[in-house]
Amino acid sequence: MRRILVDFARKRPKVNEEIICHVSLEEAFTVTTEKDADLVALDEALNELATFDERKAKIVELKFFGGLSVEETAEVLKISGVTVMREWSKAKAWLYRKLSGERL
């Protein structure tokens, strides 16, 4: 799922100027043509995280992209739920600092 979303975000053309217009509810559910820079940045940060902590990166993938619960993630990785929560918290903190430009 992660690769599909990131590839889709990378392939969309970037819109240089912001255009505001009113759309119907049905039109709001259609896919935009604008590149999702946040998703691409998250993918790059996850790749960097995986170079030194594969388990934390895998937990983020399973929970964020896969939508798995703590218990489901623990079962897939064969670790305890407490470990998933601890690693999830550390991974979120690292990703936040990385994506916000804070010095690591």
C-alpha positions in Angstrom: 0.0 0.0 0.0 2.9 2.4 0.9 4.5 1.9 -2.5 1.2 2.5 -4.4 0.5 5.7 -2.5 4.0 7.1 -2.9 4.3 6.2 -6.5 0.9 7.9 -7.2 2.0 11.0 -5.3 5.3 11.2 -7.2 3.7 10.8 -10.6 1.1 13.6 -10.2 2.2 16.9 -11.8 3.0 19.7 -9.4 0.6 22.7 -9.4 2.5 26.0 -9.2 -0.3 28.2 -8.1 -3.2 27.6 -5.8 -6.6 27.8 -7.3 -9.7 28.1 -5.1 -13.0 27.0 -6.5 -16.3 25.6 -5.3 -16.9 21.9 -6.0 -19.8 19.6 -5.3 -19.5 16.8 -2.7 -19.2 14.2 -5.5 -16.3 16.1 -7.1 -14.6 16.4 -3.7 -14.1 12.6 -3.7 -12.2 12.5 -6.9 -8.4 12.3 -6.9 -6.5 15.6 -7.2 -3.7 16.2 -9.8 -1.4 17.9 -7.3 1.7 16.1 -6.0 1.5 15.2 -2.3 4.9 16.4 -1.0 4.1 15.3 2.5 3.6 11.7 1.4 6.9 11.7 -0.6 8.8 13.2 2.3 7.3 10.6 4.7 8.4 7.8 2.3 12.0 9.2 2.2 12.1 9.6 6.0 10.8 6.0 6.4 13.5 4.7 4.1 16.1 6.6 6.2 14.7 5.2 9.4 14.8 1.7 8.0 18.5 1.9 7.3 19.2 2.0 11.1 16.0 0.6 12.6 14.1 -1.8 10.4 11.5 -2.7 13.1 10.4 0.8 13.8 10.0 1.5 10.1 8.0 -1.7 9.7 5.7 -0.7 12.6 5.0 2.6 11.0 4.2 0.9 7.7 1.9 -1.5 9.2 0.1 1.0 11.4 0.0 4.0 9.1 -0.2 2.5 5.7 -1.7 -0.8 6.5 -4.1 0.4 9.1 -3.3 -2.4 11.6 -4.1 -2.1 15.3 -1.4 -2.4 17.9 -2.5 -6.0 18.6 -2.4 -6.9 14.8 1.0 -5.3 14.4 2.3 -7.2 17.4 1.0 -10.4 15.9 2.5 -9.8 12.5 5.9 -8.9 13.9 5.8 -11.5 16.7 6.4 -9.0 19.5 4.4 -7.8 22.4 1.8 -5.0 22.1 3.8 -3.0 24.7 6.9 -3.2 22.5 4.8 -2.0 19.5 3.6 1.0 21.4 7.1 1.9 22.7 8.6 1.5 19.2 5.6 3.4 17.6 6.2 6.3 20.0 9.9 6.5 19.3 9.3 6.2 15.5 6.7 9.0 15.5 9.1 11.2 17.5 12.0 10.5 15.1 9.8 11.1 12.1 8.3 14.3 13.5 11.8 15.7 14.1 13.0 14.6 10.7 10.0 16.0 8.8 9.9 19.2 10.7 13.6 19.9 10.1 14.7 19.7 13.7 18.3 18.6 14.1 18.5 14.9 15.0 
